[in-house]
Amino acid sequence: GYLGPDQIQDLLSELKNSKKPRTVNELRKILNAIFNLAINNDRMSTNPVKKVPPFSIDETPIYIPPEKDLLKVFKVATPRQRAQLLFIKNTMCRVSASRNVTQSDVNLKEEWVELKTRKTRGGGEKRWKVPINSELRPVLARLIKNSSGEYLFPNADGSRQTKYPRWLKDLCQRAKVKPFTFHAIRHYSATRAHNKRANIGGIQAMLGHENIKTTSIYLQSLDETTRSVAETLKTSKKAVDNGQDFGQDFSLKTPKTRVKRRQITRRETVEN
């Protein structure tokens, strides 16, 4: 039957409970295109989707933990959990990609690991290679040596992890740090690399992004251009003595101190 704006709004609202707003808005675009096609082919006279507004998207930057908090979490993690966290940190991969890694994806001799994800526009699998650094290499070598199954980060029975790991929140609580997500570690690594002057094209390649604009969203850092602009806003020391006079004036509380301050100021005026 015919779906009106209210029914479409209800349908999309239900999806929003299980999908991200950005994903639901993409579906809204697809529905809009379908209805427009029907109108162009004289199948319909109006497009009900046009009356359905897009869902608002929360653009609040993701919380990125400081290195000290990350190390605290590593300390309370089990060896297997720590290995997966180190893998995500040193390859900048999504937790879903880490769950897919098999022994055949790792080449210790040439020092690279092949990552794969189904997150592509057409729904297919995307593969790309990421270098193995000196911190990750012994971790992978130990995992391969002690693993009896195909996957590096399997379930207890050796099968592939099919569910999103829920233990990171518990680790943050035990480490007494502000909770962060697996995806925040990916942002942490990208930002850390950028702050250490790593090439943004290389960061893009490790993240597996097709568009460099997506990579820029991950880089929550202040580049030197922005910092140099901020430096121009400083007031000269001669004008306000770097703010010290203001601090002294606000800290004066007793009449005796104020009199002493006026005497010092009068003496400085005479000397100058």
KEKE-3310 file (N, C-alpha, C; in steps of 0.2 Angstrom, whole numbers, plus 5000, padded with zeros to 4 digits):
npx = (5004:5001:5013:5013:5020:5020:5020:5032:5041:5039:5044:5058:5061:5060:5071:5081:5083:5091:5101:5114:5111:5117:5117:5103:5099:5105:5098:5086:5089:5090:5076:5070:5075:5070:5056:5056:5060:5048:5039:5044:5041:5028:5021:5018:5012:5016:5030:5032:5043:5049:5043:5048:5060:5078:5087:5095:5112:5124:5138:5148:5165:5174:5178:5195:5207:5220:5237:5242:5231:5228:5238:5236:5225:5229:5237:5229:5222:5220:5232:5228:5218:5225:5234:5225:5221:5233:5235:5225:5229:5241:5239:5229:5216:5199:5189:5181:5189:5200:5195:5193:5206:5217:5229:5235:5234:5245:5261:5276:5289:5290:5285:5271:5253:5237:5222:5205:5188:5170:5165:5161:5155:5147:5145:5154:5169:5183:5201:5217:5234:5244:5259:5269:5274:5289:5284:5272:5276:5283:5271:5262:5270:5270:5257:5254:5262:5257:5244:5231:5221:5213:5210:5217:5212:5201:5185:5182:5181:5189:5183:5178:5177:5161:5153:5152:5166:5164:5172:5180:5175:5173:5187:5191:5184:5190:5203:5201:5199:5193:5180:5182:5181:5184:5185:5189:5203:5208:5206:5215:5227:5229:5229:5240:5250:5249:5252:5266:5271:5269:5265:5250:5245:5250:5244:5231:5231:5234:5222:5213:5205:5195:5193:5202:5197:5189:5199:5204:5195:5198:5209:5211:5219:5230:5237:5253:5250:5238:5242:5252:5244:5237:5247:5250:5240:5244:5247:5259:5273:5277:5266:5257:5264:5264:5253:5254:5253:5239:5235:5241:5234:5221:5223:5225:5219:5218:5218:5230:5239:5236:5240:5253:5256:5253:5262:5274:5271:5271:5285:5291:5287:5293:5306:5307)
npy = (4994:5012:5023:5036:5052:5051:5038:5034:5042:5036:5023:5026:5031:5020:5012:5020:5017:5006:5009:5020:5038:5044:5033:5030:5042:5040:5030:5037:5045:5036:5031:5043:5045:5034:5037:5049:5043:5036:5046:5052:5043:5043:5035:5039:5054:5063:5065:5058:5057:5070:5077:5073:5076:5076:5066:5073:5074:5070:5079:5079:5078:5063:5055:5054:5045:5049:5045:5040:5034:5024:5016:5012:5004:4994:4988:4981:4972:4956:4944:4941:4950:4962:4960:4961:4974:4981:4977:4984:4997:4998:4996:5004:4999:4995:4987:4977:4973:4968:4956:4948:4944:4932:4919:4917:4929:4937:4942:4939:4939:4948:4958:4963:4965:4959:4967:4966:4971:4973:4985:4993:5003:4995:4985:4974:4965:4973:4974:4978:4981:4983:4990:4980:4986:4988:4986:4978:4967:4956:4953:4947:4937:4929:4926:4918:4907:4902:4899:4888:4888:4896:4910:4925:4932:4924:4917:4908:4895:4894:4899:4911:4928:4934:4943:4959:4964:4966:4969:4980:4992:4987:4985:4999:5003:4996:5000:5013:5024:5037:5031:5024:5020:5006:5011:5024:5021:5019:5032:5038:5033:5038:5052:5053:5049:5059:5070:5068:5071:5063:5057:5062:5055:5043:5040:5039:5028:5018:5018:5014:5022:5029:5042:5057:5067:5060:5055:5067:5070:5061:5067:5074:5086:5100:5109:5117:5129:5133:5135:5145:5156:5157:5161:5174:5181:5184:5196:5208:5208:5220:5227:5221:5215:5201:5197:5197:5208:5209:5198:5200:5212:5207:5198:5205:5208:5214:5231:5235:5228:5234:5247:5246:5241:5252:5261:5255:5256:5270:5273:5266:5274:5286:5283:5279)
npz = (5000:5000:5006:5018:5023:5037:5040:5035:5042:5055:5052:5049:5061:5069:5064:5068:5081:5081:5071:5066:5065:5053:5045:5044:5038:5025:5020:5019:5009:4998:4998:4994:4981:4975:4975:4968:4956:4953:4951:4940:4931:4930:4939:4952:4960:4970:4981:4996:5005:5004:5014:5025:5037:5038:5050:5065:5067:5078:5081:5090:5095:5096:5111:5115:5123:5135:5133:5146:5152:5143:5144:5158:5156:5148:5157:5166:5158:5152:5145:5132:5129:5130:5119:5108:5110:5108:5095:5088:5091:5085:5072:5068:5065:5064:5077:5072:5061:5067:5072:5061:5057:5052:5054:5041:5036:5041:5038:5044:5040:5029:5036:5037:5038:5032:5031:5032:5028:5027:5025:5013:4999:4990:4998:4997:5001:5007:5006:5013:5015:5030:5038:5050:5065:5077:5090:5088:5082:5090:5097:5088:5084:5095:5097:5085:5087:5099:5095:5091:5082:5068:5068:5075:5086:5093:5098:5114:5110:5099:5088:5076:5082:5083:5089:5096:5106:5123:5134:5136:5142:5155:5159:5158:5170:5180:5179:5183:5175:5163:5153:5137:5119:5108:5095:5098:5101:5088:5083:5092:5089:5075:5077:5086:5077:5067:5075:5077:5065:5055:5038:5030:5020:5022:5034:5030:5022:5031:5039:5030:5022:5009:5005:5009:5016:5025:5033:5039:5049:5059:5064:5078:5082:5085:5072:5067:5060:5065:5078:5077:5074:5086:5094:5090:5097:5110:5123:5125:5136:5141:5142:5151:5160:5158:5164:5178:5186:5186:5193:5206:5210:5211:5221:5233:5249:5262:5270:5274:5266:5253:5255:5257:5244:5236:5240:5235:5222:5220:5223:5213:5202:5205:5204:5190)
capx = (5000:5004:5016:5013:5025:5020:5022:5039:5044:5039:5048:5064:5062:5062:5078:5086:5085:5097:5106:5116:5108:5120:5115:5096:5099:5107:5092:5081:5091:5088:5069:5069:5077:5065:5050:5057:5059:5041:5035:5046:5038:5021:5019:5016:5011:5020:5035:5031:5049:5051:5041:5052:5066:5083:5088:5101:5118:5128:5145:5153:5171:5174:5183:5201:5210:5227:5242:5243:5225:5228:5243:5233:5220:5234:5240:5224:5220:5222:5237:5224:5214:5231:5236:5220:5221:5239:5234:5221:5233:5247:5237:5224:5211:5193:5189:5179:5194:5204:5191:5194:5213:5219:5237:5237:5234:5251:5268:5281:5295:5290:5282:5264:5247:5232:5216:5199:5182:5165:5162:5162:5149:5143:5143:5159:5175:5189:5207:5223:5240:5247:5265:5269:5280:5293:5280:5267:5279:5283:5265:5259:5274:5268:5250:5254:5265:5252:5237:5229:5215:5214:5210:5222:5208:5195:5181:5185:5181:5193:5180:5179:5173:5155:5150:5157:5169:5161:5176:5184:5171:5175:5194:5192:5182:5195:5209:5199:5200:5187:5178:5183:5179:5189:5185:5193:5210:5209:5207:5221:5233:5229:5231:5247:5254:5249:5256:5273:5273:5268:5262:5243:5243:5251:5239:5225:5232:5233:5216:5209:5200:5196:5193:5206:5192:5187:5205:5205:5190:5201:5215:5209:5225:5231:5243:5257:5247:5233:5245:5255:5239:5236:5253:5249:5235:5247:5249:5266:5275:5278:5259:5253:5269:5262:5247:5256:5250:5232:5235:5242:5228:5215:5224:5225:5213:5218:5220:5237:5242:5234:5244:5260:5256:5253:5269:5278:5270:5274:5292:5293:5285:5298:5313:5307)
capy = (5000:5018:5025:5043:5054:5049:5031:5034:5044:5030:5018:5028:5032:5013:5010:5024:5014:5001:5011:5027:5043:5045:5027:5031:5048:5038:5026:5042:5048:5031:5031:5049:5044:5029:5040:5053:5039:5034:5052:5053:5037:5043:5030:5043:5061:5066:5062:5058:5058:5077:5080:5069:5080:5072:5066:5077:5070:5072:5080:5080:5074:5057:5056:5051:5044:5051:5039:5037:5030:5019:5011:5009:4999:4988:4984:4977:4968:4949:4944:4940:4957:4966:4959:4964:4981:4983:4976:4990:5003:4999:4995:5009:4996:4994:4981:4972:4970:4963:4950:4944:4942:4925:4918:4918:4937:4939:4940:4942:4940:4955:4963:4967:4961:4961:4969:4966:4973:4973:4991:4996:5006:4990:4979:4969:4965:4977:4972:4982:4979:4988:4987:4978:4989:4984:4984:4973:4960:4950:4951:4943:4930:4925:4924:4913:4902:4898:4898:4882:4889:4900:4917:4927:4934:4920:4915:4903:4889:4895:4901:4919:4933:4936:4948:4965:4963:4971:4969:4986:4996:4984:4987:5006:5004:4993:5005:5019:5029:5038:5025:5025:5014:5003:5016:5029:5019:5021:5040:5040:5032:5042:5058:5053:5049:5066:5075:5066:5073:5057:5059:5061:5050:5036:5038:5037:5021:5013:5018:5011:5027:5030:5049:5060:5071:5056:5055:5073:5070:5058:5070:5079:5089:5107:5110:5122:5135:5136:5137:5151:5161:5158:5165:5182:5184:5186:5203:5209:5208:5227:5230:5219:5211:5194:5196:5196:5214:5208:5193:5203:5216:5203:5194:5210:5208:5218:5238:5236:5226:5239:5253:5244:5241:5259:5264:5252:5259:5277:5272:5264:5280:5291:5280:5280)
capz = (5000:4999:5013:5018:5027:5044:5041:5033:5048:5060:5049:5050:5068:5072:5062:5072:5087:5080:5067:5067:5061:5047:5041:5042:5033:5019:5018:5017:5002:4994:4997:4990:4974:4972:4974:4962:4950:4952:4949:4933:4927:4931:4944:4958:4959:4975:4985:5003:5008:5005:5020:5031:5038:5040:5057:5067:5068:5084:5078:5096:5094:5100:5116:5114:5130:5135:5133:5152:5153:5138:5148:5164:5154:5146:5163:5170:5153:5151:5139:5125:5128:5128:5112:5103:5110:5104:5087:5086:5092:5080:5065:5067:5062:5068:5081:5067:5057:5071:5073:5055:5056:5053:5053:5034:5034:5044:5035:5049:5036:5026:5041:5035:5040:5028:5035:5028:5031:5023:5025:5007:4997:4987:5002:4996:5006:5005:5009:5012:5019:5035:5041:5057:5068:5081:5096:5087:5079:5095:5100:5083:5084:5101:5096:5080:5090:5104:5093:5088:5077:5062:5070:5080:5092:5093:5104:5119:5107:5094:5082:5074:5086:5079:5093:5098:5113:5128:5140:5137:5147:5162:5160:5160:5177:5184:5178:5186:5170:5159:5148:5130:5115:5103:5090:5101:5100:5081:5083:5096:5085:5070:5080:5088:5071:5064:5080:5076:5058:5050:5032:5031:5015:5025:5039:5026:5019:5037:5041:5025:5020:5002:5005:5014:5020:5031:5038:5043:5054:5064:5067:5082:5084:5083:5068:5068:5057:5070:5084:5076:5074:5093:5097:5089:5101:5116:5125:5126:5143:5143:5142:5157:5164:5158:5168:5185:5190:5187:5198:5212:5212:5213:5227:5238:5253:5268:5268:5275:5260:5248:5257:5255:5237:5234:5242:5230:5215:5221:5223:5206:5198:5206:5201:5183)
cpx = (5004:5007:5016:5019:5026:5022:5030:5043:5044:5044:5056:5066:5064:5069:5083:5088:5090:5102:5108:5112:5110:5117:5107:5095:5100:5101:5086:5082:5089:5080:5067:5070:5072:5058:5050:5057:5052:5037:5037:5043:5031:5017:5016:5015:5015:5025:5034:5037:5051:5049:5044:5059:5072:5084:5095:5106:5123:5136:5150:5159:5171:5180:5189:5205:5217:5231:5242:5237:5225:5233:5240:5228:5224:5236:5235:5221:5223:5227:5233:5220:5220:5233:5231:5220:5228:5239:5230:5225:5238:5245:5232:5217:5205:5193:5186:5184:5199:5201:5192:5201:5214:5227:5239:5238:5241:5257:5273:5288:5296:5287:5276:5259:5241:5226:5210:5193:5177:5162:5164:5155:5144:5142:5149:5164:5180:5195:5213:5228:5243:5254:5265:5275:5283:5289:5275:5270:5280:5276:5262:5263:5272:5261:5250:5257:5261:5245:5236:5224:5217:5214:5214:5218:5201:5191:5185:5186:5186:5190:5181:5174:5167:5152:5155:5159:5166:5166:5180:5181:5173:5182:5195:5190:5187:5202:5208:5201:5193:5186:5179:5182:5185:5190:5190:5201:5212:5210:5214:5227:5234:5231:5238:5252:5255:5253:5264:5275:5272:5264:5255:5241:5244:5246:5232:5225:5231:5226:5211:5204:5201:5196:5197:5203:5190:5193:5206:5200:5193:5206:5213:5215:5225:5237:5247:5254:5242:5237:5249:5250:5238:5241:5253:5244:5238:5248:5256:5267:5275:5271:5256:5258:5267:5257:5248:5253:5242:5231:5236:5237:5222:5216:5225:5219:5213:5220:5227:5241:5242:5239:5251:5261:5256:5259:5274:5277:5272:5281:5294:5292:5291:5305:5313:5307)
cpy = (5006:5020:5033:5045:5052:5042:5030:5036:5039:5025:5019:5029:5025:5011:5014:5021:5009:5003:5018:5032:5044:5039:5028:5037:5045:5034:5031:5044:5043:5031:5038:5048:5039:5033:5045:5049:5037:5040:5053:5048:5037:5038:5033:5050:5065:5062:5063:5059:5065:5080:5077:5072:5075:5071:5069:5072:5073:5073:5081:5075:5068:5058:5051:5051:5046:5044:5036:5032:5024:5013:5008:5003:4993:4984:4980:4972:4961:4949:4944:4947:4962:4966:4962:4971:4984:4982:4982:4996:5004:4998:5000:5006:4996:4987:4975:4969:4966:4957:4945:4942:4935:4924:4919:4925:4940:4937:4943:4943:4947:4960:4967:4962:4964:4962:4968:4968:4973:4980:4995:4998:5000:4984:4973:4970:4969:4975:4977:4980:4985:4985:4985:4982:4985:4982:4978:4966:4955:4948:4946:4936:4926:4922:4918:4907:4898:4897:4891:4882:4894:4907:4919:4929:4930:4920:4910:4897:4889:4898:4909:4923:4935:4942:4953:4964:4968:4972:4976:4991:4994:4986:4994:5007:5001:4997:5011:5025:5031:5033:5028:5019:5011:5008:5022:5028:5021:5028:5042:5039:5036:5049:5058:5053:5056:5071:5074:5067:5068:5060:5058:5056:5043:5034:5036:5030:5016:5013:5015:5016:5028:5038:5052:5064:5067:5056:5061:5073:5066:5062:5076:5082:5097:5108:5116:5129:5138:5138:5143:5157:5163:5162:5172:5185:5186:5193:5203:5210:5215:5230:5228:5215:5204:5192:5196:5202:5212:5203:5196:5208:5212:5199:5199:5210:5212:5226:5239:5234:5231:5245:5252:5243:5248:5263:5261:5255:5266:5277:5271:5270:5285:5289:5281:5287)
cpz = (5000:5006:5013:5022:5034:5045:5039:5039:5054:5058:5051:5057:5071:5070:5066:5078:5087:5075:5068:5063:5054:5042:5039:5037:5026:5016:5016:5010:4997:4992:4993:4983:4971:4971:4969:4956:4948:4949:4942:4928:4927:4935:4950:4956:4964:4978:4992:5007:5009:5011:5026:5032:5040:5048:5059:5068:5073:5081:5084:5094:5098:5105:5115:5121:5129:5135:5140:5154:5149:5142:5154:5162:5151:5152:5166:5165:5154:5145:5132:5124:5126:5121:5107:5104:5107:5097:5084:5086:5086:5073:5063:5064:5067:5072:5076:5063:5060:5072:5067:5054:5057:5052:5046:5032:5037:5040:5040:5045:5033:5030:5039:5037:5035:5032:5030:5032:5025:5022:5019:5004:4994:4992:5002:5001:5003:5009:5008:5017:5024:5037:5048:5060:5074:5088:5094:5085:5084:5097:5095:5083:5089:5100:5091:5083:5095:5102:5090:5083:5072:5064:5076:5087:5092:5099:5108:5115:5101:5087:5081:5079:5081:5083:5095:5105:5118:5134:5141:5142:5154:5164:5162:5167:5181:5184:5181:5181:5166:5154:5141:5126:5111:5098:5092:5100:5093:5080:5087:5092:5079:5072:5082:5082:5068:5069:5079:5069:5053:5044:5032:5026:5018:5030:5036:5024:5025:5039:5036:5022:5012:5001:5010:5018:5026:5036:5042:5049:5060:5068:5071:5086:5082:5078:5069:5065:5062:5076:5083:5076:5082:5096:5096:5093:5108:5117:5127:5134:5146:5145:5149:5161:5164:5162:5176:5189:5191:5193:5205:5214:5214:5220:5234:5242:5259:5266:5269:5269:5254:5249:5255:5247:5233:5235:5237:5224:5215:5220:5216:5201:5199:5203:5194:5181)
residu = (GLY:TYR:LEU:GLY:PRO:ASP:GLN:ILE:GLN:ASP:LEU:LEU:SER:GLU:LEU:LYS:ASN:SER:LYS:LYS:PRO:ARG:THR:VAL:ASN:GLU:LEU:ARG:LYS:ILE:LEU:ASN:ALA:ILE:PHE:ASN:LEU:ALA:ILE:ASN:ASN:ASP:ARG:MET:SER:THR:ASN:PRO:VAL:LYS:LYS:VAL:PRO:PRO:PHE:SER:ILE:ASP:GLU:THR:PRO:ILE:TYR:ILE:PRO:PRO:GLU:LYS:ASP:LEU:LEU:LYS:VAL:PHE:LYS:VAL:ALA:THR:PRO:ARG:GLN:ARG:ALA:GLN:LEU:LEU:PHE:ILE:LYS:ASN:THR:MET:CYS:ARG:VAL:SER:ALA:SER:ARG:ASN:VAL:THR:GLN:SER:ASP:VAL:ASN:LEU:LYS:GLU:GLU:TRP:VAL:GLU:LEU:LYS:THR:ARG:LYS:THR:ARG:GLY:GLY:GLY:GLU:LYS:ARG:TRP:LYS:VAL:PRO:ILE:ASN:SER:GLU:LEU:ARG:PRO:VAL:LEU:ALA:ARG:LEU:ILE:LYS:ASN:SER:SER:GLY:GLU:TYR:LEU:PHE:PRO:ASN:ALA:ASP:GLY:SER:ARG:GLN:THR:LYS:TYR:PRO:ARG:TRP:LEU:LYS:ASP:LEU:CYS:GLN:ARG:ALA:LYS:VAL:LYS:PRO:PHE:THR:PHE:HIS:ALA:ILE:ARG:HIS:TYR:SER:ALA:THR:ARG:ALA:HIS:ASN:LYS:ARG:ALA:ASN:ILE:GLY:GLY:ILE:GLN:ALA:MET:LEU:GLY:HIS:GLU:ASN:ILE:LYS:THR:THR:SER:ILE:TYR:LEU:GLN:SER:LEU:ASP:GLU:THR:THR:ARG:SER:VAL:ALA:GLU:THR:LEU:LYS:THR:SER:LYS:LYS:ALA:VAL:ASP:ASN:GLY:GLN:ASP:PHE:GLY:GLN:ASP:PHE:SER:LEU:LYS:THR:PRO:LYS:THR:ARG:VAL:LYS:ARG:ARG:GLN:ILE:THR:ARG:ARG:GLU:THR:VAL:GLU:ASN)
# end
